[in-house]
């Protein structure tokens, strides 16, 4: 699997929990659009062969003016890919925008819903209403985009167990094909983090977080969604191909745009997370992450064990394979992990505490 990720670093407004690199829309938008095309043209051969997926993320790609978005997309290899995703906000979804996205080559949309509670949406800095999000899903579906992913967050300030259950039931009975559900994280440097330090917000405790996750698992079973990664669920046949590549050690991807990451099988490159520095450094505006072979082994362990498919032990060379298996034996004996067809899999009932298992399997 070979993916192309394009980072659009502009948002109409910043959500209080977001730590992705983004800035308000500005006069730099045209410069960035042209820079993205220049960078892709210069670097596309870092990945051999055709791309399987394209993913425009951010930021908010749907916040780009149509003419600039069209300019970028005209230079991307949509003819090569099976899956092309654009991230959007509900308030950017109209009949005309859906028509545009389809004409550019997108066959999948990922939309940030986060919650269907009006008060919580306002508190976390979201601009849309619950009804706007539901209307956007219908507009996408009726406009011919049948592969629709929605994001939800649990553990939000003011969120109740009942509200979480209602959000899941409402979205899982809508035309979406994929759901990404994340536990709220208090990233240092965000407004959310500052509010927590000031005592204005109290994070959900471990028992409550576990309850949210249990409801997520139960809802997936009820509505026939496959829970294929800790934070990702899909109707049969609608796993995210692009995101799945990040969890497979044989995959390669090219990331362009400020803060984007790339991996060619040997070297990780990270684009500078600053529009001025990124523009100044084109067409190679990245730094090299000096990753060792052991680093790559541990990356594989960390990502694969978050998935329902688990860790393929054949992908871990000796002597680390034997070491990983030896460390895992006590978890297997306790029923918290399973060994199936030479794959090490964390039982889904223990996914919420998967970090504690993964931490013990990391090789040093």
C-alpha positions in Angstrom: 0.0 0.0 0.0 1.3 3.4 -1.0 -0.4 6.6 0.1 -0.2 10.3 -0.6 -1.0 12.7 2.2 -1.5 16.4 1.6 -1.7 18.7 4.6 -3.8 21.8 4.1 -2.7 24.0 7.1 -5.7 26.4 7.2 -8.8 26.5 9.4 -11.7 29.0 9.7 -11.3 28.7 13.5 -9.2 26.6 16.0 -10.9 24.0 18.1 -9.7 24.1 21.8 -8.5 20.5 21.7 -6.6 20.5 18.4 -2.8 20.2 18.3 -2.5 19.7 14.6 -0.6 22.4 12.7 -3.0 24.9 11.4 -3.5 28.7 11.1 -6.4 31.0 10.1 -7.1 31.5 6.4 -4.8 34.2 5.1 -3.1 35.7 2.1 -0.7 32.8 2.2 -3.2 30.4 0.8 -2.3 30.8 -2.8 1.4 30.6 -2.0 0.8 27.4 0.0 -1.3 25.9 -2.9 1.5 26.5 -5.4 4.0 25.2 -2.9 2.2 22.0 -2.4 2.2 21.4 -6.1 5.9 22.2 -6.3 6.8 19.9 -3.4 4.8 17.0 -4.9 6.4 17.4 -8.3 9.8 17.4 -6.7 9.3 14.5 -4.4 6.8 12.1 -5.9 9.6 9.7 -7.0 10.5 9.1 -3.3 7.7 6.4 -3.4 8.2 3.9 -6.2 5.2 2.9 -8.3 1.7 4.3 -8.3 -0.2 5.5 -5.3 -3.1 3.6 -3.9 -4.7 6.4 -1.9 -4.9 10.2 -1.6 -5.8 11.9 1.6 -6.2 15.7 2.0 -6.2 16.5 5.7 -5.4 19.5 7.9 -6.3 21.9 9.0 -9.5 22.0 7.0 -9.1 21.3 3.3 -12.8 22.3 2.7 -11.9 25.8 3.9 -9.7 26.3 0.8 -11.3 28.5 -1.9 -12.6 26.2 -4.7 -10.1 27.6 -7.3 -7.1 26.9 -5.1 -8.4 23.4 -4.1 -9.0 22.7 -7.8 -5.4 23.9 -8.7 -3.9 21.5 -6.1 -6.0 18.6 -7.2 -5.3 19.0 -10.9 -1.6 18.1 -10.1 -2.3 15.0 -8.0 -2.6 11.5 -9.4 -6.3 10.8 -8.8 -6.3 8.5 -11.8 -4.0 6.0 -9.9 -5.9 5.6 -6.7 -8.8 3.5 -5.4 -9.6 5.8 -2.5 -9.4 9.6 -2.4 -10.4 11.3 0.8 -11.0 14.9 1.7 -11.5 16.1 5.3 -14.4 18.6 5.6 -16.3 20.5 8.3 -20.1 20.2 8.3 -20.6 24.0 7.6 -18.6 23.7 4.4 -20.9 21.0 2.9 -23.4 22.2 0.3 -24.8 20.7 -2.8 -22.3 22.7 -4.9 -19.3 21.7 -2.7 -20.2 18.1 -2.9 -20.4 18.4 -6.7 -17.0 20.1 -6.8 -15.3 17.4 -4.6 -16.7 14.6 -6.7 -15.6 16.4 -9.9 -12.0 16.7 -8.5 -11.9 12.9 -7.9 -12.8 12.5 -4.3 -14.8 9.3 -3.5 -14.6 9.5 0.3 -15.2 12.3 2.8 -14.1 12.4 6.4 -16.1 14.9 8.5 -15.5 16.2 12.0 -18.8 15.9 13.9 -17.3 15.4 17.4 -20.6 15.6 19.2 -24.3 16.2 18.6 -24.7 18.3 21.7 -25.2 22.0 20.9 -23.7 23.4 24.1 -20.6 21.1 24.0 -20.0 22.1 20.3 -19.9 25.7 21.3 -17.7 25.0 24.3 -15.0 23.3 22.2 -15.0 25.9 19.5 -16.9 24.0 16.7 -18.9 26.3 14.3 -21.6 23.9 13.2 -24.8 22.7 14.9 -25.9 19.1 15.4 -28.5 19.4 12.7 -26.0 20.9 10.3 -23.8 17.8 10.7 -26.7 15.5 10.1 -27.8 17.5 7.1 -24.3 17.4 5.7 -24.2 13.7 5.9 -27.4 13.5 3.9 -26.1 16.1 1.3 -23.0 14.0 0.8 -24.9 10.8 0.4 -27.5 12.3 -1.9 -24.7 14.0 -3.9 -23.2 10.6 -4.7 -20.5 10.3 -2.1 -21.4 7.0 -0.4 -18.2 6.5 1.5 -18.6 8.9 4.5 -16.6 8.9 7.7 -17.6 10.9 10.8 -15.4 11.7 13.8 -16.7 11.7 17.3 -14.9 12.4 20.6 -15.8 10.9 24.0 -14.8 12.4 27.4 -15.7 16.0 26.3 -16.5 18.6 29.0 -20.2 18.3 30.0 -20.7 15.1 28.1 -22.9 12.4 29.7 -23.1 8.6 29.1 -26.6 9.1 27.7 -25.4 11.8 25.3 -22.6 9.5 24.1 -25.0 6.6 23.5 -27.4 8.9 21.6 -24.6 10.3 19.4 -23.5 6.8 18.5 -27.0 5.5 17.8 -27.8 8.6 15.7 -24.7 8.4 13.5 -24.6 4.6 13.2 -28.2 4.7 11.8 -27.3 7.5 9.4 -25.7 6.8 5.9 -22.1 7.0 7.2 -19.9 4.0 6.4 -17.1 4.7 8.8 -16.7 6.1 12.3 -13.6 7.4 14.0 -14.1 7.7 17.8 -11.4 9.3 19.9 -10.9 9.7 23.7 -10.4 13.4 24.4 -6.7 14.1 24.8 -5.3 17.2 26.7 -2.4 18.1 24.4 0.1 20.6 25.9 -0.2 23.9 24.2 -3.9 23.7 23.4 -6.5 26.0 24.9 -8.1 22.8 26.4 -4.9 22.1 28.2 -4.7 25.6 29.6 -8.3 25.4 30.8 -7.5 22.1 32.6 -4.5 23.7 34.3 -6.7 26.6 35.3 -9.2 24.3 36.9 -12.0 25.2 34.4 -12.2 21.7 33.1 -11.8 18.3 34.9 -10.9 15.4 32.6 -13.1 12.3 32.7 -11.8 9.7 35.2 -10.5 6.2 34.1 -13.8 4.5 35.0 -15.9 6.9 33.0 -13.5 6.7 30.0 -13.8 2.9 30.2 -17.5 3.1 30.2 -17.5 5.3 27.1 -15.4 2.8 25.3 -17.5 -0.2 26.4 -20.6 1.6 25.0 -18.7 2.2 21.7 -17.9 -1.5 21.4 -21.4 -2.5 22.2 -22.9 0.0 19.7 -20.5 -1.3 17.0 -21.9 -4.8 17.5 -25.5 -3.6 17.6 -25.2 -1.6 14.4 -22.9 -4.1 12.6 -19.8 -1.9 12.5 -16.5 -3.7 12.4 -14.3 -2.3 15.2 -11.0 -2.8 13.3 -8.7 -0.4 15.2 -9.0 1.1 18.7 -10.4 4.4 17.3 -11.8 3.2 14.0 -15.0 1.4 13.0 -16.5 0.6 9.6 -19.3 -1.1 7.9 -18.1 -4.3 6.1 -15.9 -3.3 3.2 -15.4 0.3 4.3 -12.2 0.2 6.3 -10.1 3.3 5.6 -7.4 2.1 3.2 -5.3 5.2 3.7 -5.2 5.0 7.5 -4.7 1.2 7.4 -1.5 1.8 5.6 0.0 3.6 8.6 -0.5 0.4 10.7 1.2 -1.9 8.1 5.0 -2.0 8.2 5.2 -2.8 4.5 3.3 0.4 3.5 4.9 3.6 2.2 3.6 7.1 2.1 4.5 10.5 0.9 3.4 13.5 3.0 3.5 17.0 1.6 2.7 20.3 3.3 3.7 21.9 6.6 4.1 19.3 9.3 3.3 16.3 7.0 5.2 13.0 7.6 6.6 10.7 5.0 8.1 7.2 5.1 9.8 5.5 2.1 10.6 2.2 3.9 13.8 3.3 5.3 13.7 7.1 6.1 11.1 9.2 7.8 10.8 12.8 6.8 8.9 15.5 8.6 7.9 18.7 6.8 8.6 21.9 8.8 5.6 22.9 10.9 5.7 26.6 9.9 4.3 28.1 6.7 7.1 30.7 6.3 9.9 28.2 6.9 8.2 25.6 4.8 7.8 28.0 1.9 11.4 29.2 2.2 12.7 25.6 2.1 10.8 24.4 -0.9 11.0 22.0 -2.8 12.5 19.9 0.0 11.1 21.5 3.2 11.6 18.6 5.6 13.9 17.3 8.3 15.1 13.7 8.5 14.1 11.6 11.5 17.1 9.5 12.2 15.3 6.3 13.0 17.1 3.0 13.7 16.1 -0.5 12.8 15.0 -1.0 16.4 12.9 2.2 16.2 11.0 0.7 13.2 10.4 -2.6 15.0 8.9 -0.6 17.9 6.8 1.5 15.6 5.4 -1.7 14.1 4.6 -3.1 17.6 2.9 0.1 18.7 0.7 0.5 15.6 -0.1 -3.1 14.8 -1.3 -3.9 18.4 -3.9 -1.2 18.1 -5.7 -3.1 15.4 -8.0 -6.1 15.3 -5.5 -7.9 13.0 -2.8 -7.5 15.6 1.0 -7.9 15.2 2.3 -10.3 12.6 5.2 -11.9 14.4 6.9 -12.7 11.1 7.4 -9.0 10.6 9.6 -8.9 13.7 13.2 -10.2 13.1 15.0 -12.3 15.6 16.1 -12.0 18.4 13.4 -9.4 19.0 10.5 -11.7 17.9 11.3 -14.2 20.6 11.6 -11.4 23.1 8.2 -10.0 22.2 6.6 -13.4 22.4 8.2 -14.1 25.8 7.0 -10.9 27.2 3.5 -11.5 25.8 3.1 -15.0 27.3 1.7 -13.8 30.7 -0.9 -11.6 28.9 -1.8 -14.6 26.7 -2.2 -16.9 29.7 -4.4 -14.3 31.4 -6.6 -14.1 28.3 -5.8 -10.4 27.7 -4.0 -11.2 24.5 -4.3 -14.0 21.9 -1.9 -15.7 19.6 -3.6 -16.7 16.3 -1.9 -17.7 13.1 1.4 -16.3 14.4 -0.3 -12.9 15.1 -0.3 -11.3 18.5 -3.7 -9.7 19.2 -4.9 -7.7 22.2 -8.4 -8.8 23.2 -10.8 -6.0 22.4 -12.2 -6.0 25.9 -8.7 -4.7 26.9 -8.1 -2.3 24.1 -8.9 0.7 26.4 -5.7 -0.2 28.4 -3.7 -1.4 25.4 -0.9 1.1 26.1 0.0 -0.8 29.3 0.6 -4.0 27.2 2.3 -2.3 24.4 4.7 -0.6 26.8 5.9 -3.9 28.1 6.5 -5.3 24.6 8.6 -2.4 23.4 12.2 -3.5 22.7 15.2 -1.7 24.1 
